[in-house]
């Protein structure tokens, strides 16, 4: 008996196309509306992601200025009341940054100096009296809204931090005054399309930076509908700009500065896309009606395209990259894509484990050496500094021997947490093995690093509470700096290690610098 041959995929596709041409034509309008809505939602989602990324860039810039002020606030010159030397220190930080100046205020709010002016010049009353009092009352850093300076009548922003000098809390405050042009430059560096509008608003809704026509809009409140949506917590809406342009707007709010960043795209740009889509779909419908058999080949091509869409991610997987695969509109292809993503995540986790200490989660020796090598190249190119703190625990081995490895491991994790808490975000903490740790401090001199090291020694000497045990250990730290201690990773680690052993020989719980 002759077996009946099964129909081919091509035959099934041709039959399906012929059966669906007329219904597809009737449903074209619905598909247009659905496609437009989905495309617009996707665009706004991507736009919100962009706004959050740009807000993060602004936050990082503000955080870098605040970190510089906090580092400057630890200067020994303040304890010594050597304001001339401290002014020179502050002047160097100002010269290394764009569009900022640094002011030191005493307990009465009087300017000790302002780096925008010569050191001995008589200065007017400072213009941040309310914010100054807030810093005095709370002892916490503060980021101001836009204000007009009494000294130099132009819009400015300021970051203020408390200073502890001579053992007196909040005896001084240190301020970095920022020109809004600094934020304007950050916005322009993001490379948004020419017709897109981005702006940063302070907590009162005042425009403090804009990527277009900055001088015209800075200092003005946002449009009423925009401020209303911000107050309502909406992050995606339609609003009208001051110059009458209707835009799709997304807002990202910063919990660091309490500022907001908005991006607007003129609605006509997206509406034009809808009209273009409509004409193309009408043309596609006419073509479909005229070439129904060709549509089968087109669908077959789409299937092939979905399968070919797996080629790029497969190659990326082979090179160790994290794979991201968009929907391929074919179940089998999506299943394969999902498997590739899972394998990619597994490989990424394996790579993370290869570069990090399993117990503490800190970087291991290999990753630390690689990062130091990269930063040494930057130091050489930028003529900057770098320091390494080599740390060994005092008294850890007896505790480990007496109470067992479980207690010892938990103690090491607590030490790692204290090291991370006592380091800057720009520093890198690593565990070399056993009870030896190392810290890379970028942009830190030998003197600055020694101050940090002494603080770490005190912090690590505090008691450790584990279950019902109260354990006591300490640490000895050796400090080496680029370039005076060495210009290679191995040289810096060796000099820091040698300094650490000198600290142990002198009685432990000490800090020694590389000679």
C-alpha positions in Angstrom: 0.0 0.0 0.0 1.4 3.3 -1.1 2.1 5.7 1.9 0.6 9.1 1.5 3.3 11.8 1.6 3.0 14.4 4.3 2.7 18.0 3.2 5.8 20.1 3.3 6.2 23.2 5.5 6.2 25.4 2.3 2.9 23.9 1.3 1.4 24.5 4.8 2.7 28.1 4.7 1.2 28.8 1.3 -2.1 27.4 2.4 -2.0 29.5 5.6 -1.1 32.7 3.8 -4.0 32.2 1.3 -6.4 31.6 4.2 -5.3 34.6 6.1 -4.8 37.3 3.5 -8.3 38.8 3.7 -8.6 38.6 7.5 -5.1 40.1 7.8 -6.1 43.0 5.6 -9.2 43.7 7.7 -7.2 43.5 10.9 -4.4 45.8 9.6 -5.6 48.9 11.5 -5.7 47.0 14.8 -2.2 45.7 14.2 -1.0 49.3 13.4 -2.4 50.6 16.7 -0.9 47.7 18.7 2.5 48.0 17.0 2.6 51.7 17.6 1.7 51.3 21.3 4.3 48.6 21.8 7.0 50.6 20.0 6.2 53.8 22.0 6.2 51.9 25.3 9.5 50.3 24.4 10.9 53.6 23.5 9.8 55.2 26.8 11.2 52.3 28.7 14.6 52.7 27.0 14.3 56.5 27.6 13.7 56.0 31.3 16.8 53.7 31.4 18.8 56.4 29.7 17.5 59.0 32.2 18.5 56.7 35.2 21.9 56.2 33.6 22.4 59.9 33.2 21.3 60.6 36.7 23.8 58.1 37.9 26.5 60.0 36.0 25.5 63.2 37.8 25.4 61.4 41.1 28.9 60.0 40.6 30.2 63.4 39.8 28.6 64.9 42.9 29.9 61.9 44.9 33.5 62.5 43.6 33.4 66.1 44.7 32.0 65.1 48.1 34.7 62.4 48.5 37.4 65.0 47.7 36.0 67.3 50.4 35.9 64.5 52.9 39.4 63.5 52.1 40.5 67.2 52.4 38.7 67.5 55.7 41.1 64.9 57.2 44.1 67.2 56.6 46.5 67.6 59.5 46.8 71.3 58.6 43.3 72.0 60.1 44.4 70.5 63.4 47.5 72.6 63.3 45.5 75.7 62.3 47.8 76.1 59.4 45.2 77.6 57.1 47.7 78.8 54.5 49.0 75.2 53.9 45.3 74.0 53.9 44.4 76.7 51.4 47.2 75.4 49.1 45.8 71.8 49.5 42.3 73.0 48.6 43.6 75.0 45.7 45.2 71.9 44.2 41.9 70.1 44.3 40.1 73.1 42.7 42.7 73.2 39.9 42.2 69.5 39.2 38.5 70.0 38.8 36.4 72.0 36.5 33.9 74.8 37.5 34.3 74.4 41.3 35.8 76.5 44.1 36.3 75.5 47.7 35.4 77.5 50.8 36.3 76.9 54.5 33.9 78.3 57.1 34.5 78.6 60.8 31.9 77.9 63.5 30.3 81.3 63.1 29.9 80.9 59.4 32.6 83.3 58.5 34.8 82.4 55.5 38.3 81.5 56.5 39.2 81.4 52.8 37.8 80.9 49.3 40.0 79.3 46.7 38.5 81.6 44.0 40.3 84.5 45.7 43.8 85.0 47.1 44.4 83.6 50.6 44.7 86.9 52.5 41.9 88.7 50.7 39.0 90.0 52.8 35.9 88.0 52.0 32.2 88.9 52.1 29.6 87.0 54.2 28.9 83.5 52.8 25.6 83.0 51.0 24.7 79.5 52.3 23.7 80.5 55.8 20.7 78.2 56.1 22.5 75.2 54.6 25.5 76.0 56.8 23.3 75.8 59.9 21.9 72.5 58.7 25.4 71.0 58.4 26.3 72.4 61.9 23.1 70.9 63.4 23.2 67.5 61.8 26.9 67.0 61.3 26.1 65.5 57.9 27.0 66.5 54.3 24.5 68.6 52.4 23.9 69.3 48.7 22.2 72.6 48.1 19.6 73.7 45.6 20.4 76.4 43.0 21.2 79.8 44.6 22.5 83.2 43.6 25.8 84.0 45.3 26.2 87.2 47.2 29.9 87.3 46.4 29.5 86.6 42.7 25.9 87.2 41.6 25.4 84.2 39.4 23.5 80.9 39.8 25.6 78.3 41.8 25.3 75.0 43.6 27.2 73.8 46.6 28.2 70.7 48.5 29.1 71.1 52.2 30.6 68.7 54.6 31.4 69.0 58.3 35.0 69.1 59.4 36.3 67.7 62.7 39.5 69.5 63.6 41.3 69.5 66.9 38.9 67.0 68.4 35.9 69.4 68.0 33.0 68.1 65.9 31.6 70.5 63.3 34.1 73.2 64.2 34.4 74.0 60.5 32.5 73.3 57.4 34.0 72.8 54.0 32.1 73.7 50.8 32.6 73.1 47.1 30.8 75.7 45.0 29.8 74.3 41.6 29.0 76.2 38.5 26.0 74.7 36.7 28.1 74.6 33.5 29.8 71.5 35.0 26.5 69.7 34.9 25.7 71.1 31.5 28.9 69.5 30.2 27.9 66.2 31.7 24.6 66.3 29.9 26.1 67.2 26.6 28.7 64.4 26.9 25.8 61.8 26.8 25.4 62.4 23.1 21.6 62.6 23.0 20.0 63.3 19.6 19.9 67.0 18.6 16.1 67.4 19.2 16.0 65.7 22.5 15.9 67.8 25.6 17.5 66.9 28.9 17.5 68.9 32.1 18.5 68.5 35.8 16.1 70.0 38.5 16.9 70.6 42.1 14.6 69.5 44.9 12.5 72.7 44.4 11.9 72.0 40.7 14.3 74.7 39.5 16.3 74.0 36.4 20.0 73.8 37.3 21.4 72.4 34.0 20.1 71.8 30.5 21.7 70.3 27.4 20.3 73.1 25.1 20.0 76.9 25.7 21.4 76.6 29.2 21.7 80.4 29.8 18.1 80.9 28.8 16.5 78.4 31.2 18.8 77.9 34.2 17.2 79.2 37.4 13.7 78.9 36.0 11.1 76.5 37.5 10.1 73.6 35.4 6.8 73.9 33.5 3.7 73.5 35.8 2.6 70.2 34.3 6.1 68.8 34.6 6.3 69.8 38.3 2.9 68.4 39.0 3.9 65.0 37.6 7.1 65.0 39.5 5.2 65.8 42.7 2.8 62.9 41.9 5.7 60.5 41.5 5.1 59.9 37.8 8.2 58.9 35.8 6.6 58.9 32.3 4.1 61.4 30.9 3.4 64.1 28.3 4.3 67.7 29.1 4.9 71.0 27.4 8.2 72.8 27.7 8.7 76.5 28.4 9.1 77.2 24.7 5.9 75.5 23.8 7.1 72.1 22.6 5.0 69.1 23.5 7.2 66.2 24.6 7.1 62.7 25.9 8.9 63.1 29.2 10.7 60.6 31.5 12.0 61.5 35.0 14.6 59.9 37.1 14.9 60.9 40.8 18.2 60.8 42.8 18.1 59.7 46.4 21.6 61.1 46.8 21.1 64.7 45.9 17.3 64.8 45.9 17.6 66.2 42.3 15.7 64.9 39.3 16.8 64.5 35.7 14.3 64.6 32.8 14.5 63.8 29.2 11.9 64.9 26.6 11.4 63.8 23.0 9.1 66.0 20.9 5.8 64.0 20.3 5.9 64.9 16.6 9.0 62.7 16.2 7.2 59.6 17.4 3.9 60.6 15.7 5.8 60.9 12.4 7.0 57.3 13.0 3.3 56.2 13.3 2.4 57.8 10.0 5.4 56.2 8.3 4.4 52.9 9.8 0.9 53.3 8.5 2.0 53.9 5.0 4.4 51.0 5.1 1.7 48.7 6.4 -0.7 49.7 3.7 1.9 49.1 1.1 2.7 45.7 2.7 -1.0 44.8 2.7 -1.3 45.6 -1.0 1.8 43.6 -1.7 0.4 40.7 0.3 -2.8 40.7 -1.7 -0.9 40.7 -4.9 1.8 38.2 -4.0 0.2 35.7 -1.6 2.6 32.9 -2.7 5.6 35.2 -2.1 4.3 35.7 1.4 5.0 32.0 2.1 8.6 32.5 1.2 8.7 35.6 3.4 7.4 33.7 6.4 9.9 31.0 5.7 12.6 33.6 5.6 11.4 34.9 8.9 11.8 31.5 10.4 15.3 31.2 9.0 16.1 34.7 10.3 15.0 33.7 13.8 17.3 30.7 13.7 20.2 32.8 12.3 19.6 35.2 15.2 21.1 32.6 17.4 24.5 32.8 15.6 25.7 36.0 17.1 24.9 35.1 20.7 26.5 31.7 20.2 29.7 33.4 19.1 29.5 35.8 22.0 29.1 32.9 24.4 32.3 31.4 22.9 34.2 34.6 23.7 33.0 34.6 27.3 30.6 37.6 27.0 27.2 37.7 28.8 24.6 36.8 26.2 21.5 38.9 25.7 19.0 37.6 23.2 15.8 39.5 22.2 12.6 37.5 21.4 13.1 35.6 18.2 9.3 35.0 17.6 9.8 31.3 17.2 9.3 29.0 20.2 12.1 26.6 19.3 14.5 29.4 18.7 13.5 31.1 21.9 14.0 27.8 23.8 17.5 27.5 22.4 18.1 31.2 23.1 17.0 30.7 26.7 19.5 27.8 27.1 22.3 30.0 25.7 21.4 32.7 28.3 21.5 30.2 31.1 24.8 28.8 30.0 26.2 32.4 29.7 25.1 33.1 33.2 26.8 30.0 34.5 30.0 30.9 32.7 29.8 34.4 34.1 29.4 33.1 37.6 32.3 30.7 37.1 34.5 33.7 36.0 33.4 35.7 39.0 34.4 32.8 41.3 37.8 32.6 39.5 38.5 36.3 40.4 37.1 36.5 43.9 37.8 34.9 47.3 35.1 32.3 48.0 34.9 33.0 51.7 34.8 36.8 51.9 33.7 37.7 48.4 36.6 40.1 48.1 38.9 40.2 45.0 41.6 37.6 45.0 45.3 38.0 44.2 44.9 37.6 40.5 42.2 40.2 40.1 43.9 42.6 42.5 47.2 42.4 40.5 45.4 43.0 37.3 43.6 46.0 38.6 46.7 47.5 40.1 48.5 47.0 36.8 45.8 48.9 35.0 45.9 51.8 37.5 49.6 52.0 37.4 49.4 52.6 33.7 46.9 55.4 34.4 49.1 56.9 37.1 52.1 57.0 34.8 50.0 58.6 32.1 48.3 61.1 34.4 51.2 61.7 36.8 49.0 60.7 39.7 49.6 58.6 42.8 48.5 55.2 44.1 49.1 53.5 47.5 49.0 49.9 48.7 48.2 48.8 52.2 49.4 45.3 53.1 47.6 44.0 56.2 48.2 41.0 58.4 46.1 40.1 61.4 47.7 39.8 64.8 46.4 37.0 67.0 44.3 35.3 64.4 46.0 31.9 64.5 45.5 31.2 68.2 41.8 32.0 67.8 41.6 29.7 64.8 43.4 26.9 66.6 41.3 27.2 69.8 37.8 27.7 68.4 38.1 25.9 65.0 37.9 26.9 61.4 34.2 27.8 61.4 34.8 30.6 64.0 38.0 31.6 62.2 36.2 31.9 58.8 33.4 34.0 60.3 36.0 36.2 61.9 37.7 36.7 58.6 34.4 37.7 57.0 33.9 40.3 59.7 37.4 41.7 59.1 36.6 41.9 55.4 33.4 43.8 56.1 35.2 46.3 58.3 37.9 46.8 55.7 35.2 47.5 53.0 33.4 49.9 55.4 36.6 51.7 56.2 37.6 52.1 52.5 36.4 54.5 49.8 34.3 53.3 46.9 37.2 53.9 44.6 39.5 51.7 46.7 39.9 48.0 46.1 40.1 45.5 49.0 41.4 42.0 48.3 42.3 38.9 50.3 45.6 37.3 49.4 45.1 34.2 51.5 45.0 33.1 55.1 44.8 36.3 57.3 46.5 38.6 54.8 44.6 41.4 53.1 45.6 44.2 50.8 44.0 47.5 49.8 44.7 49.6 46.7 44.0 53.3 47.2 43.8 55.2 43.9 45.0 58.9 44.0 46.2 58.6 47.6 49.7 59.7 48.7 51.8 57.9 51.3 50.8 60.4 54.0 47.1 60.1 53.2 47.2 56.4 53.1 49.0 56.2 56.4 46.2 58.2 58.0 43.6 55.7 56.6 45.8 52.8 57.7 45.9 54.0 61.3 42.1 54.3 61.3 41.8 50.8 60.0 44.1 49.5 62.8 41.9 51.1 65.4 38.7 49.8 63.7 40.1 46.2 63.4 41.2 46.2 67.1 37.6 46.6 68.3 36.0 43.4 69.8 34.3 40.9 67.6 31.1 39.3 68.8 30.5 35.8 67.4 27.7 33.8 69.1 28.6 34.0 72.8 32.3 34.7 72.1 34.0 38.1 72.4 37.2 37.9 70.3 40.1 40.3 70.1 42.6 40.6 67.3 44.6 43.5 65.8 46.4 44.2 62.6 49.8 45.3 61.4 49.8 47.4 58.1 52.6 48.2 55.7 52.1 51.1 53.3 53.9 51.6 49.9 53.1 54.3 47.4 53.7 54.8 43.7 56.1 56.1 42.5 58.4 56.5 45.5 58.1 52.9 46.7 58.1 51.3 43.3 56.6 51.4 39.8 55.4 47.8 39.4 52.8 45.6 41.2 55.4 43.2 42.5 57.7 46.0 43.8 54.9 47.8 45.6 53.6 44.6 47.2 57.1 43.6 48.3 57.8 47.0 49.8 54.4 47.0 51.6 54.9 43.5 52.8 58.4 44.4 54.2 56.9 47.4 55.9 54.2 45.3 57.4 56.7 42.9 59.0 58.6 45.8 60.4 55.4 46.9 62.1 55.0 43.4 63.6 58.6 43.4 64.8 57.9 46.8 66.6 55.0 45.4 68.6 52.1 44.8 66.2 49.0 47.0 65.9 51.2 49.4 64.0 51.5 51.1 60.7 54.8 51.3 58.9 55.6 53.0 55.6 58.0 51.7 53.0 61.4 53.3 53.5 
